[in-house]
């Protein structure tokens, strides 16, 4: 796998995030798509920073819940997720 880091990511509240959307495509011509309303966004616990000292801070750069729940500021109540619906 080859990837490139986005140096100026879109942020929400100063934090990196990703969106999980569930889509069913039943036809391409004509396009027919169903979007499940149960999608969500996952957020990093810490504010995004371009500081070189923070480059190895996984809590700034990775939205994975398995990683984020190890952070001191992790919120057990919502788990760093916001429902989209």
Buried (B, 14 or more C-beta within 10 A) or exposed (E): EEEEEEEEEEEEEEBBBEEEEEEEEEEEEEEEEEEEEEBBBBBBBBEBEEEEEBEEBBBBBBBEBEBBEEBEEBEEEEBBBBEBE
